[in-house]
């Protein structure tokens, strides 16, 4: 299991992208109403056997409660649970326009000889996450 990306807010909002049992899991919570039984947590998984040492591309687009979750050109469209539309995080994620929108793109692989795990292109450069000496 490994976390690819995560963001949290003080009001309980969060977004998390994790590799669990060779599947990619997107979890998002735009908030829960303490006076209602409606909870905001939503989880969606995609892919299988993603521990195949190949590169995989991920693209997440969110507008309010509508989400497109694309893994290797296969898109799942869903609507988040709860009553709220905004993702209120303590810090801005790359690709987050405002609290109503989010657009994140990244590529990952589980392992390669040089240790490169995640590659993300940004407007001002790139982010690479890798292993050195297996750590």
N, CA, C and O atoms as CSV, one atom per row, in Angstrom:
chain,resi,resn,atom,element,x,y,z
A,1,UNK,N,N,0.848,-1.169,0.000
A,1,UNK,CA,C,0.000,0.000,0.000
A,1,UNK,C,C,0.895,1.234,0.000
A,1,UNK,O,O,1.929,1.252,0.668
A,2,UNK,N,N,0.509,2.249,-0.735
A,2,UNK,CA,C,1.285,3.461,-0.777
A,2,UNK,C,C,0.432,4.649,-1.143
A,2,UNK,O,O,-0.500,4.536,-1.940
A,3,UNK,N,N,0.749,5.785,-0.565
A,3,UNK,CA,C,0.016,7.013,-0.823
A,3,UNK,C,C,0.685,7.751,-1.969
A,3,UNK,O,O,1.884,8.030,-1.923
A,4,UNK,N,N,-0.089,8.066,-2.993
A,4,UNK,CA,C,0.431,8.826,-4.137
A,4,UNK,C,C,0.271,10.318,-3.915
A,4,UNK,O,O,1.155,11.097,-4.271
A,5,UNK,N,N,-0.851,10.725,-3.328
A,5,UNK,CA,C,-1.126,12.138,-3.109
A,5,UNK,C,C,-2.200,12.271,-2.040
A,5,UNK,O,O,-3.105,11.441,-1.957
A,6,UNK,N,N,-2.101,13.311,-1.224
A,6,UNK,CA,C,-3.108,13.526,-0.196
A,6,UNK,C,C,-3.193,14.997,0.166
A,6,UNK,O,O,-2.215,15.731,0.028
A,7,UNK,N,N,-4.343,15.424,0.624
A,7,UNK,CA,C,-4.557,16.772,1.126
A,7,UNK,C,C,-5.669,16.746,2.149
A,7,UNK,O,O,-6.652,16.026,1.979
A,8,UNK,N,N,-5.527,17.535,3.230
A,8,UNK,CA,C,-6.523,17.553,4.303
A,8,UNK,C,C,-6.826,18.980,4.718
A,8,UNK,O,O,-6.004,19.884,4.565
A,9,UNK,N,N,-8.031,19.158,5.248
A,9,UNK,CA,C,-8.440,20.447,5.784
A,9,UNK,C,C,-8.897,20.299,7.224
A,9,UNK,O,O,-9.187,19.191,7.676
A,10,UNK,N,N,-8.962,21.400,7.940
A,10,UNK,CA,C,-9.332,21.375,9.352
A,10,UNK,C,C,-10.813,21.101,9.576
A,10,UNK,O,O,-11.215,20.784,10.695
A,11,UNK,N,N,-11.632,21.216,8.533
A,11,UNK,CA,C,-13.072,20.981,8.677
A,11,UNK,C,C,-13.455,19.548,8.317
A,11,UNK,O,O,-14.639,19.239,8.178
A,12,UNK,N,N,-12.454,18.665,8.165
A,12,UNK,CA,C,-12.728,17.276,7.836
A,12,UNK,C,C,-12.682,16.957,6.356
A,12,UNK,O,O,-12.841,15.798,5.974
A,13,UNK,N,N,-12.468,17.956,5.511
A,13,UNK,CA,C,-12.360,17.712,4.074
A,13,UNK,C,C,-11.022,17.043,3.777
A,13,UNK,O,O,-10.015,17.343,4.418
A,14,UNK,N,N,-11.016,16.134,2.802
A,14,UNK,CA,C,-9.762,15.521,2.385
A,14,UNK,C,C,-9.902,14.918,1.000
A,14,UNK,O,O,-11.001,14.670,0.504
A,15,UNK,N,N,-8.736,14.691,0.392
A,15,UNK,CA,C,-8.641,13.931,-0.850
A,15,UNK,C,C,-7.382,13.093,-0.728
A,15,UNK,O,O,-6.348,13.574,-0.263
A,16,UNK,N,N,-7.473,11.835,-1.149
A,16,UNK,CA,C,-6.352,10.923,-1.024
A,16,UNK,C,C,-6.338,9.977,-2.218
A,16,UNK,O,O,-7.384,9.471,-2.625
A,17,UNK,N,N,-5.172,9.742,-2.771
A,17,UNK,CA,C,-4.985,8.797,-3.860
A,17,UNK,C,C,-3.957,7.780,-3.390
A,17,UNK,O,O,-2.804,8.129,-3.140
A,18,UNK,N,N,-4.374,6.513,-3.270
A,18,UNK,CA,C,-3.510,5.478,-2.716
A,18,UNK,C,C,-3.520,4.228,-3.580
A,18,UNK,O,O,-4.509,3.923,-4.247
A,19,UNK,N,N,-2.411,3.514,-3.558
A,19,UNK,CA,C,-2.315,2.212,-4.186
A,19,UNK,C,C,-2.555,1.171,-3.097
A,19,UNK,O,O,-1.764,1.054,-2.161
A,20,UNK,N,N,-3.651,0.412,-3.219
A,20,UNK,CA,C,-4.021,-0.601,-2.235
A,20,UNK,C,C,-4.270,-1.923,-2.945
A,20,UNK,O,O,-5.142,-2.020,-3.808
A,21,UNK,N,N,-3.504,-2.931,-2.579
A,21,UNK,CA,C,-3.678,-4.268,-3.139
A,21,UNK,C,C,-3.680,-4.225,-4.668
A,21,UNK,O,O,-4.535,-4.831,-5.313
A,22,UNK,N,N,-2.719,-3.506,-5.235
A,22,UNK,CA,C,-2.514,-3.383,-6.681
A,22,UNK,C,C,-3.676,-2.705,-7.411
A,22,UNK,O,O,-3.817,-2.863,-8.624
A,23,UNK,N,N,-4.510,-1.951,-6.681
A,23,UNK,CA,C,-5.585,-1.138,-7.267
A,23,UNK,C,C,-5.405,0.297,-6.786
A,23,UNK,O,O,-4.860,0.524,-5.706
A,24,UNK,N,N,-5.856,1.263,-7.575
A,24,UNK,CA,C,-5.764,2.662,-7.204
A,24,UNK,C,C,-7.060,3.093,-6.543
A,24,UNK,O,O,-8.138,2.898,-7.104
A,25,UNK,N,N,-6.965,3.682,-5.347
A,25,UNK,CA,C,-8.129,4.090,-4.568
A,25,UNK,C,C,-8.131,5.615,-4.428
A,25,UNK,O,O,-7.169,6.203,-3.934
A,26,UNK,N,N,-9.227,6.248,-4.870
A,26,UNK,CA,C,-9.433,7.680,-4.701
A,26,UNK,C,C,-10.474,7.866,-3.611
A,26,UNK,O,O,-11.604,7.393,-3.737
A,27,UNK,N,N,-10.094,8.557,-2.538
A,27,UNK,CA,C,-11.024,8.867,-1.447
A,27,UNK,C,C,-11.144,10.374,-1.350
A,27,UNK,O,O,-10.147,11.095,-1.397
A,28,UNK,N,N,-12.382,10.846,-1.213
A,28,UNK,CA,C,-12.624,12.285,-1.154
A,28,UNK,C,C,-13.773,12.556,-0.197
A,28,UNK,O,O,-14.747,11.805,-0.150
A,29,UNK,N,N,-13.652,13.626,0.557
A,29,UNK,CA,C,-14.708,14.049,1.470
A,29,UNK,C,C,-14.803,15.567,1.391
A,29,UNK,O,O,-13.860,16.274,1.746
A,30,UNK,N,N,-15.933,16.058,0.929
A,30,UNK,CA,C,-16.154,17.504,0.825
A,30,UNK,C,C,-16.786,18.052,2.100
A,30,UNK,O,O,-17.151,19.225,2.166
A,31,UNK,N,N,-16.913,17.189,3.118
A,31,UNK,CA,C,-17.474,17.603,4.403
A,31,UNK,C,C,-18.737,16.838,4.731
A,31,UNK,O,O,-19.466,16.396,3.844
A,32,UNK,N,N,-18.980,16.689,6.008
A,32,UNK,CA,C,-20.180,16.016,6.491
A,32,UNK,C,C,-20.967,16.975,7.364
A,32,UNK,O,O,-20.392,17.820,8.050
A,33,UNK,N,N,-22.266,16.842,7.337
A,33,UNK,CA,C,-23.150,17.688,8.127
A,33,UNK,C,C,-23.373,17.020,9.476
A,33,UNK,O,O,-23.921,15.920,9.536
A,34,UNK,N,N,-22.958,17.668,10.555
A,34,UNK,CA,C,-23.080,17.072,11.886
A,34,UNK,C,C,-24.529,16.980,12.350
A,34,UNK,O,O,-24.811,16.278,13.321
A,35,UNK,N,N,-25.444,17.659,11.694
A,35,UNK,CA,C,-26.855,17.629,12.071
A,35,UNK,C,C,-27.672,16.696,11.204
A,35,UNK,O,O,-28.899,16.671,11.301
A,36,UNK,N,N,-27.003,15.924,10.353
A,36,UNK,CA,C,-27.683,15.044,9.423
A,36,UNK,C,C,-26.963,13.700,9.381
A,36,UNK,O,O,-25.794,13.606,9.755
A,37,UNK,N,N,-27.651,12.676,8.931
A,37,UNK,CA,C,-27.029,11.362,8.820
A,37,UNK,C,C,-26.252,11.211,7.514
A,37,UNK,O,O,-25.645,10.166,7.279
A,38,UNK,N,N,-26.260,12.220,6.673
A,38,UNK,CA,C,-25.567,12.159,5.390
A,38,UNK,C,C,-24.078,12.409,5.608
A,38,UNK,O,O,-23.681,13.462,6.108
A,39,UNK,N,N,-23.264,11.434,5.228
A,39,UNK,CA,C,-21.815,11.539,5.351
A,39,UNK,C,C,-21.215,11.884,3.999
A,39,UNK,O,O,-21.752,11.501,2.960
A,40,UNK,N,N,-20.104,12.605,4.012
A,40,UNK,CA,C,-19.502,13.072,2.774
A,40,UNK,C,C,-18.430,12.178,2.188
A,40,UNK,O,O,-17.978,12.425,1.070
A,41,UNK,N,N,-18.001,11.131,2.913
A,41,UNK,CA,C,-16.916,10.271,2.430
A,41,UNK,C,C,-17.332,9.490,1.187
A,41,UNK,O,O,-18.406,8.889,1.152
A,42,UNK,N,N,-16.473,9.504,0.167
A,42,UNK,CA,C,-16.686,8.751,-1.068
A,42,UNK,C,C,-15.365,8.094,-1.442
A,42,UNK,O,O,-14.329,8.758,-1.441
A,43,UNK,N,N,-15.380,6.800,-1.762
A,43,UNK,CA,C,-14.194,6.089,-2.233
A,43,UNK,C,C,-14.523,5.346,-3.517
A,43,UNK,O,O,-15.581,4.730,-3.639
A,44,UNK,N,N,-13.602,5.412,-4.474
A,44,UNK,CA,C,-13.755,4.729,-5.746
A,44,UNK,C,C,-12.404,4.087,-6.068
A,44,UNK,O,O,-11.359,4.714,-5.896
A,45,UNK,N,N,-12.429,2.835,-6.535
A,45,UNK,CA,C,-11.180,2.185,-6.920
A,45,UNK,C,C,-11.183,1.933,-8.423
A,45,UNK,O,O,-12.231,1.862,-9.065
A,46,UNK,N,N,-9.976,1.801,-8.957
A,46,UNK,CA,C,-9.837,1.570,-10.390
A,46,UNK,C,C,-8.600,0.720,-10.651
A,46,UNK,O,O,-7.642,0.732,-9.877
A,47,UNK,N,N,-8.640,-0.009,-11.745
A,47,UNK,CA,C,-7.490,-0.792,-12.166
A,47,UNK,C,C,-7.370,-2.100,-11.408
A,47,UNK,O,O,-8.052,-2.333,-10.411
A,48,UNK,N,N,-6.493,-2.935,-11.903
A,48,UNK,CA,C,-6.145,-4.174,-11.220
A,48,UNK,C,C,-4.735,-4.542,-11.643
A,48,UNK,O,O,-4.314,-4.256,-12.764
A,49,UNK,N,N,-4.041,-5.155,-10.770
A,49,UNK,CA,C,-2.656,-5.561,-11.041
A,49,UNK,C,C,-1.778,-4.389,-11.463
A,49,UNK,O,O,-1.020,-4.491,-12.428
A,50,UNK,N,N,-1.883,-3.284,-10.743
A,50,UNK,CA,C,-1.086,-2.099,-11.069
A,50,UNK,C,C,0.347,-2.220,-10.571
A,50,UNK,O,O,1.140,-1.297,-10.754
A,51,UNK,N,N,0.692,-3.335,-9.948
A,51,UNK,CA,C,2.063,-3.558,-9.502
A,51,UNK,C,C,2.855,-4.324,-10.564
A,51,UNK,O,O,3.610,-5.245,-10.251
A,52,UNK,N,N,2.669,-3.926,-11.816
A,52,UNK,CA,C,3.254,-4.636,-12.951
A,52,UNK,C,C,4.524,-3.991,-13.495
A,52,UNK,O,O,5.005,-4.388,-14.556
A,53,UNK,N,N,5.074,-3.005,-12.790
A,53,UNK,CA,C,6.293,-2.300,-13.169
A,53,UNK,C,C,6.150,-1.483,-14.454
A,53,UNK,O,O,7.161,-1.082,-15.031
A,54,UNK,N,N,4.928,-1.227,-14.918
A,54,UNK,CA,C,4.676,-0.372,-16.078
A,54,UNK,C,C,4.209,1.002,-15.600
A,54,UNK,O,O,3.713,1.144,-14.482
A,55,UNK,N,N,4.372,2.005,-16.451
A,55,UNK,CA,C,3.870,3.338,-16.139
A,55,UNK,C,C,2.357,3.358,-16.296
A,55,UNK,O,O,1.812,2.764,-17.226
A,56,UNK,N,N,1.685,4.045,-15.379
A,56,UNK,CA,C,0.235,4.221,-15.429
A,56,UNK,C,C,-0.056,5.713,-15.308
A,56,UNK,O,O,0.602,6.423,-14.546
A,57,UNK,N,N,-1.045,6.182,-16.066
A,57,UNK,CA,C,-1.402,7.598,-16.016
A,57,UNK,C,C,-2.718,7.773,-15.269
A,57,UNK,O,O,-3.646,6.977,-15.406
A,58,UNK,N,N,-2.771,8.835,-14.477
A,58,UNK,CA,C,-3.948,9.162,-13.676
A,58,UNK,C,C,-4.326,10.606,-13.969
A,58,UNK,O,O,-3.465,11.484,-14.030
A,59,UNK,N,N,-5.606,10.842,-14.147
A,59,UNK,CA,C,-6.107,12.196,-14.346
A,59,UNK,C,C,-7.393,12.321,-13.537
A,59,UNK,O,O,-8.337,11.555,-13.735
A,60,UNK,N,N,-7.424,13.293,-12.625
A,60,UNK,CA,C,-8.596,13.522,-11.782
A,60,UNK,C,C,-9.104,14.926,-12.053
A,60,UNK,O,O,-8.356,15.897,-11.941
A,61,UNK,N,N,-10.376,15.031,-12.410
A,61,UNK,CA,C,-11.032,16.324,-12.601
A,61,UNK,C,C,-12.238,16.373,-11.665
A,61,UNK,O,O,-13.017,15.424,-11.587
A,62,UNK,N,N,-12.377,17.488,-10.962
A,62,UNK,CA,C,-13.529,17.646,-10.081
A,62,UNK,C,C,-14.114,19.029,-10.273
A,62,UNK,O,O,-13.391,20.025,-10.263
A,63,UNK,N,N,-15.407,19.089,-10.446
A,63,UNK,CA,C,-16.139,20.348,-10.408
A,63,UNK,C,C,-17.275,20.152,-9.410
A,63,UNK,O,O,-18.231,19.417,-9.659
A,64,UNK,N,N,-17.139,20.827,-8.283
A,64,UNK,CA,C,-18.085,20.677,-7.173
A,64,UNK,C,C,-18.175,19.211,-6.773
A,64,UNK,O,O,-17.166,18.657,-6.336
A,65,UNK,N,N,-19.303,18.561,-6.894
A,65,UNK,CA,C,-19.447,17.165,-6.468
A,65,UNK,C,C,-19.270,16.167,-7.605
A,65,UNK,O,O,-19.341,14.959,-7.378
A,66,UNK,N,N,-19.040,16.653,-8.830
A,66,UNK,CA,C,-18.871,15.773,-9.988
A,66,UNK,C,C,-17.388,15.491,-10.208
A,66,UNK,O,O,-16.577,16.414,-10.281
A,67,UNK,N,N,-17.040,14.203,-10.312
A,67,UNK,CA,C,-15.642,13.802,-10.436
A,67,UNK,C,C,-15.469,12.869,-11.636
A,67,UNK,O,O,-16.270,11.959,-11.851
A,68,UNK,N,N,-14.414,13.110,-12.411
A,68,UNK,CA,C,-13.942,12.189,-13.441
A,68,UNK,C,C,-12.614,11.627,-12.946
A,68,UNK,O,O,-11.672,12.381,-12.705
A,69,UNK,N,N,-12.536,10.321,-12.795
A,69,UNK,CA,C,-11.352,9.624,-12.310
A,69,UNK,C,C,-10.865,8.717,-13.444
A,69,UNK,O,O,-11.476,7.689,-13.736
A,70,UNK,N,N,-9.751,9.114,-14.079
A,70,UNK,CA,C,-9.250,8.397,-15.249
A,70,UNK,C,C,-7.947,7.700,-14.917
A,70,UNK,O,O,-7.002,8.320,-14.428
A,71,UNK,N,N,-7.905,6.409,-15.187
A,71,UNK,CA,C,-6.697,5.613,-15.027
A,71,UNK,C,C,-6.438,4.906,-16.350
A,71,UNK,O,O,-7.264,4.123,-16.819
A,72,UNK,N,N,-5.290,5.186,-16.943
A,72,UNK,CA,C,-4.912,4.570,-18.219
A,72,UNK,C,C,-6.032,4.679,-19.260
A,72,UNK,O,O,-6.378,3.694,-19.912
A,73,UNK,N,N,-6.583,5.858,-19.408
A,73,UNK,CA,C,-7.605,6.195,-20.416
A,73,UNK,C,C,-8.968,5.552,-20.147
A,73,UNK,O,O,-9.844,5.601,-21.010
A,74,UNK,N,N,-9.165,4.957,-18.980
A,74,UNK,CA,C,-10.487,4.418,-18.608
A,74,UNK,C,C,-11.070,5.358,-17.542
A,74,UNK,O,O,-10.528,5.462,-16.441
A,75,UNK,N,N,-12.171,6.039,-17.870
A,75,UNK,CA,C,-12.742,7.074,-17.007
A,75,UNK,C,C,-13.968,6.562,-16.263
A,75,UNK,O,O,-14.863,5.949,-16.845
A,76,UNK,N,N,-13.983,6.831,-14.955
A,76,UNK,CA,C,-15.172,6.614,-14.137
A,76,UNK,C,C,-15.710,7.987,-13.756
A,76,UNK,O,O,-14.963,8.847,-13.288
A,77,UNK,N,N,-16.992,8.185,-13.955
A,77,UNK,CA,C,-17.632,9.429,-13.547
A,77,UNK,C,C,-18.506,9.122,-12.347
A,77,UNK,O,O,-19.257,8.146,-12.350
A,78,UNK,N,N,-18.407,9.967,-11.308
A,78,UNK,CA,C,-19.242,9.763,-10.132
A,78,UNK,C,C,-19.509,11.094,-9.454
A,78,UNK,O,O,-18.870,12.106,-9.744
A,79,UNK,N,N,-20.447,11.066,-8.566
A,79,UNK,CA,C,-20.836,12.234,-7.776
A,79,UNK,C,C,-20.531,11.912,-6.321
A,79,UNK,O,O,-20.905,10.847,-5.829
A,80,UNK,N,N,-19.852,12.823,-5.628
A,80,UNK,CA,C,-19.475,12.564,-4.243
A,80,UNK,C,C,-20.697,12.544,-3.330
A,80,UNK,O,O,-21.715,13.177,-3.611
A,81,UNK,N,N,-20.573,11.812,-2.247
A,81,UNK,CA,C,-21.617,11.781,-1.224
A,81,UNK,C,C,-21.636,13.101,-0.467
A,81,UNK,O,O,-20.705,13.899,-0.566
A,82,UNK,N,N,-22.685,13.318,0.275
A,82,UNK,CA,C,-22.769,14.508,1.117
A,82,UNK,C,C,-23.567,15.628,0.487
A,82,UNK,O,O,-24.191,15.475,-0.563
A,83,UNK,N,N,-23.522,16.758,1.169
A,83,UNK,CA,C,-24.324,17.920,0.772
A,83,UNK,C,C,-23.474,19.099,0.308
A,83,UNK,O,O,-24.015,20.092,-0.180
A,84,UNK,N,N,-22.153,19.006,0.450
A,84,UNK,CA,C,-21.296,20.152,0.190
A,84,UNK,C,C,-20.604,20.045,-1.160
A,84,UNK,O,O,-20.401,18.947,-1.678
A,85,UNK,N,N,-20.238,21.207,-1.735
A,85,UNK,CA,C,-19.626,21.271,-3.058
A,85,UNK,C,C,-18.145,21.620,-3.033
A,85,UNK,O,O,-17.439,21.360,-4.007
A,86,UNK,N,N,-17.659,22.201,-1.943
A,86,UNK,CA,C,-16.301,22.724,-1.919
A,86,UNK,C,C,-15.345,21.795,-1.189
A,86,UNK,O,O,-15.712,21.144,-0.211
A,87,UNK,N,N,-14.105,21.747,-1.683
A,87,UNK,CA,C,-13.025,21.009,-1.044
A,87,UNK,C,C,-12.141,22.033,-0.350
A,87,UNK,O,O,-11.348,22.716,-0.998
A,88,UNK,N,N,-12.277,22.141,0.969
A,88,UNK,CA,C,-11.546,23.138,1.749
A,88,UNK,C,C,-10.324,22.477,2.384
A,88,UNK,O,O,-10.433,21.806,3.411
A,89,UNK,N,N,-9.152,22.675,1.760
A,89,UNK,CA,C,-7.908,22.099,2.247
A,89,UNK,C,C,-7.062,23.168,2.909
A,89,UNK,O,O,-7.222,24.357,2.632
A,90,UNK,N,N,-6.153,22.740,3.794
A,90,UNK,CA,C,-5.274,23.683,4.480
A,90,UNK,C,C,-4.234,24.286,3.555
A,90,UNK,O,O,-3.690,25.355,3.831
A,91,UNK,N,N,-3.959,23.597,2.456
A,91,UNK,CA,C,-3.009,24.108,1.463
A,91,UNK,C,C,-3.506,23.710,0.082
A,91,UNK,O,O,-4.293,22.775,-0.068
A,92,UNK,N,N,-3.035,24.430,-0.915
A,92,UNK,CA,C,-3.500,24.194,-2.282
A,92,UNK,C,C,-2.723,23.047,-2.914
A,92,UNK,O,O,-1.494,23.011,-2.851
A,93,UNK,N,N,-3.440,22.118,-3.518
A,93,UNK,CA,C,-2.810,21.034,-4.260
A,93,UNK,C,C,-2.442,21.515,-5.649
A,93,UNK,O,O,-3.101,22.409,-6.180
A,94,UNK,N,N,-1.393,20.940,-6.263
A,94,UNK,CA,C,-1.113,21.282,-7.663
A,94,UNK,C,C,-2.335,20.953,-8.519
A,94,UNK,O,O,-2.841,19.832,-8.464
A,95,UNK,N,N,-2.807,21.900,-9.297
A,95,UNK,CA,C,-3.962,21.677,-10.155
A,95,UNK,C,C,-5.275,22.110,-9.537
A,95,UNK,O,O,-6.315,22.026,-10.189
A,96,UNK,N,N,-5.253,22.572,-8.295
A,96,UNK,CA,C,-6.491,23.016,-7.660
A,96,UNK,C,C,-6.712,24.477,-7.997
A,96,UNK,O,O,-5.962,25.348,-7.554
A,97,UNK,N,N,-7.758,24.744,-8.792
A,97,UNK,CA,C,-8.059,26.113,-9.194
A,97,UNK,C,C,-8.616,26.931,-8.046
A,97,UNK,O,O,-8.114,28.017,-7.753
A,98,UNK,N,N,-9.635,26.426,-7.401
A,98,UNK,CA,C,-10.232,27.041,-6.225
A,98,UNK,C,C,-10.917,25.915,-5.452
A,98,UNK,O,O,-10.701,24.743,-5.761
A,99,UNK,N,N,-11.725,26.242,-4.471
A,99,UNK,CA,C,-12.351,25.190,-3.662
A,99,UNK,C,C,-13.442,24.427,-4.415
A,99,UNK,O,O,-13.901,23.386,-3.944
A,100,UNK,N,N,-13.869,24.938,-5.595
A,100,UNK,CA,C,-14.892,24.261,-6.396
A,100,UNK,C,C,-14.306,23.314,-7.438
A,100,UNK,O,O,-14.991,22.391,-7.878
A,101,UNK,N,N,-13.040,23.525,-7.844
A,101,UNK,CA,C,-12.476,22.749,-8.956
A,101,UNK,C,C,-11.139,22.121,-8.579
A,101,UNK,O,O,-10.430,22.601,-7.694
A,102,UNK,N,N,-10.818,21.036,-9.276
A,102,UNK,CA,C,-9.538,20.361,-9.105
A,102,UNK,C,C,-9.228,19.640,-10.403
A,102,UNK,O,O,-10.110,19.017,-10.995
A,103,UNK,N,N,-7.988,19.717,-10.850
A,103,UNK,CA,C,-7.549,18.991,-12.023
A,103,UNK,C,C,-6.108,18.560,-11.779
A,103,UNK,O,O,-5.201,19.392,-11.780
A,104,UNK,N,N,-5.894,17.261,-11.570
A,104,UNK,CA,C,-4.576,16.731,-11.246
A,104,UNK,C,C,-4.236,15.622,-12.234
A,104,UNK,O,O,-5.072,14.774,-12.546
A,105,UNK,N,N,-3.007,15.639,-12.718
A,105,UNK,CA,C,-2.537,14.608,-13.636
A,105,UNK,C,C,-1.183,14.111,-13.139
A,105,UNK,O,O,-0.325,14.909,-12.763
A,106,UNK,N,N,-0.994,12.798,-13.138
A,106,UNK,CA,C,0.294,12.242,-12.755
A,106,UNK,C,C,0.491,10.886,-13.399
A,106,UNK,O,O,-0.460,10.253,-13.857
A,107,UNK,N,N,1.734,10.453,-13.427
A,107,UNK,CA,C,2.084,9.120,-13.898
A,107,UNK,C,C,2.828,8.427,-12.778
A,107,UNK,O,O,3.581,9.068,-12.045
A,108,UNK,N,N,2.627,7.112,-12.634
A,108,UNK,CA,C,3.320,6.388,-11.582
A,108,UNK,C,C,3.625,4.969,-12.046
A,108,UNK,O,O,3.031,4.460,-12.997
A,109,UNK,N,N,4.554,4.358,-11.359
A,109,UNK,CA,C,4.835,2.938,-11.522
A,109,UNK,C,C,5.243,2.412,-10.157
A,109,UNK,O,O,5.710,3.176,-9.313
A,110,UNK,N,N,5.076,1.140,-9.936
A,110,UNK,CA,C,5.329,0.599,-8.614
A,110,UNK,C,C,6.809,0.454,-8.311
A,110,UNK,O,O,7.213,0.563,-7.154
A,111,UNK,N,N,7.623,0.210,-9.328
A,111,UNK,CA,C,9.058,0.068,-9.102
A,111,UNK,C,C,9.755,0.026,-10.446
A,111,UNK,O,O,9.211,-0.483,-11.426
A,112,UNK,N,N,10.954,0.560,-10.485
A,112,UNK,CA,C,11.820,0.352,-11.642
A,112,UNK,C,C,13.263,0.383,-11.163
A,112,UNK,O,O,13.516,0.846,-10.051
A,113,UNK,N,N,14.219,-0.091,-11.955
A,113,UNK,CA,C,15.602,-0.190,-11.492
A,113,UNK,C,C,16.202,1.127,-11.005
A,113,UNK,O,O,17.022,1.123,-10.087
A,114,UNK,N,N,15.809,2.253,-11.603
A,114,UNK,CA,C,16.360,3.534,-11.154
A,114,UNK,C,C,15.631,4.080,-9.934
A,114,UNK,O,O,16.079,5.061,-9.341
A,115,UNK,N,N,14.514,3.464,-9.546
A,115,UNK,CA,C,13.804,3.860,-8.335
A,115,UNK,C,C,12.749,4.923,-8.533
A,115,UNK,O,O,12.156,5.365,-7.549
A,116,UNK,N,N,12.480,5.364,-9.766
A,116,UNK,CA,C,11.485,6.407,-10.008
A,116,UNK,C,C,10.080,5.847,-9.809
A,116,UNK,O,O,9.708,4.861,-10.444
A,117,UNK,N,N,9.291,6.479,-8.921
A,117,UNK,CA,C,7.949,6.002,-8.585
A,117,UNK,C,C,6.843,6.886,-9.146
A,117,UNK,O,O,5.847,6.382,-9.665
A,118,UNK,N,N,7.013,8.208,-9.043
A,118,UNK,CA,C,5.964,9.139,-9.460
A,118,UNK,C,C,6.599,10.251,-10.284
A,118,UNK,O,O,7.663,10.766,-9.942
A,119,UNK,N,N,5.935,10.610,-11.365
A,119,UNK,CA,C,6.384,11.712,-12.202
A,119,UNK,C,C,5.177,12.584,-12.492
A,119,UNK,O,O,4.175,12.099,-13.017
A,120,UNK,N,N,5.259,13.863,-12.158
A,120,UNK,CA,C,4.160,14.797,-12.381
A,120,UNK,C,C,4.701,16.067,-13.034
A,120,UNK,O,O,5.627,16.695,-12.522
A,121,UNK,N,N,4.116,16.430,-14.156
A,121,UNK,CA,C,4.502,17.676,-14.821
A,121,UNK,C,C,3.706,18.825,-14.216
A,121,UNK,O,O,2.489,18.727,-14.062
A,122,UNK,N,N,4.386,19.906,-13.875
A,122,UNK,CA,C,3.749,21.107,-13.342
A,122,UNK,C,C,3.998,22.268,-14.306
A,122,UNK,O,O,4.800,22.153,-15.233
A,123,UNK,N,N,3.317,23.364,-14.084
A,123,UNK,CA,C,3.480,24.530,-14.957
A,123,UNK,C,C,4.925,25.034,-14.948
A,123,UNK,O,O,5.431,25.483,-15.977
A,124,UNK,N,N,5.596,24.961,-13.783
A,124,UNK,CA,C,6.948,25.499,-13.653
A,124,UNK,C,C,8.029,24.428,-13.655
A,124,UNK,O,O,9.184,24.745,-13.372
A,125,UNK,N,N,7.709,23.185,-13.961
A,125,UNK,CA,C,8.709,22.128,-13.947
A,125,UNK,C,C,8.056,20.777,-13.718
A,125,UNK,O,O,6.923,20.549,-14.140
A,126,UNK,N,N,8.768,19.887,-13.054
A,126,UNK,CA,C,8.258,18.537,-12.794
A,126,UNK,C,C,8.527,18.153,-11.349
A,126,UNK,O,O,9.380,18.742,-10.685
A,127,UNK,N,N,7.793,17.161,-10.872
A,127,UNK,CA,C,8.049,16.547,-9.570
A,127,UNK,C,C,8.347,15.082,-9.828
A,127,UNK,O,O,7.580,14.395,-10.502
A,128,UNK,N,N,9.454,14.609,-9.294
A,128,UNK,CA,C,9.815,13.207,-9.376
A,128,UNK,C,C,10.002,12.678,-7.973
A,128,UNK,O,O,10.676,13.304,-7.155
A,129,UNK,N,N,9.409,11.524,-7.683
A,129,UNK,CA,C,9.571,10.862,-6.397
A,129,UNK,C,C,10.159,9.494,-6.680
A,129,UNK,O,O,9.634,8.742,-7.501
A,130,UNK,N,N,11.240,9.175,-6.007
A,130,UNK,CA,C,11.891,7.896,-6.269
A,130,UNK,C,C,12.571,7.340,-5.049
A,130,UNK,O,O,12.592,7.959,-3.985
A,131,UNK,N,N,13.130,6.155,-5.219
A,131,UNK,CA,C,13.851,5.467,-4.159
A,131,UNK,C,C,15.349,5.547,-4.427
A,131,UNK,O,O,15.789,5.538,-5.577
A,132,UNK,N,N,16.114,5.626,-3.367
A,132,UNK,CA,C,17.562,5.529,-3.455
A,132,UNK,C,C,17.996,4.442,-2.492
A,132,UNK,O,O,17.672,4.501,-1.306
A,133,UNK,N,N,18.717,3.461,-2.977
A,133,UNK,CA,C,19.142,2.315,-2.171
A,133,UNK,C,C,17.956,1.612,-1.512
A,133,UNK,O,O,18.053,1.159,-0.371
A,134,UNK,N,N,16.846,1.523,-2.227
A,134,UNK,CA,C,15.667,0.819,-1.723
A,134,UNK,C,C,14.894,1.562,-0.655
A,134,UNK,O,O,14.013,0.976,-0.027
A,135,UNK,N,N,15.198,2.863,-0.421
A,135,UNK,CA,C,14.493,3.610,0.633
A,135,UNK,C,C,13.901,4.889,0.062
A,135,UNK,O,O,13.269,5.655,0.789
